[in-house]
Each structure stands twice: as structure tokens, then as C-alpha cells.
Amino acid sequence: MAPTTIQVQHRSALFSGYPG
């Protein structure tokens, strides 16, 4: 329930969306 978890998830989504 820490803000770090949300930040990590957001970062993952951004990286996934970016062109590999």
C-alpha cells in the first residue's frame, strides 16, 4: 500500500507503451 508500488506500476506501463 506504499506509493512506491504505484510508481513502479506506472513506470512499467510507460516502458511497455514505449517502442521497444
Secondary structure, 3 states (H helix, E strand, C coil): CCHHHHHHHHHHHHHHHCCC
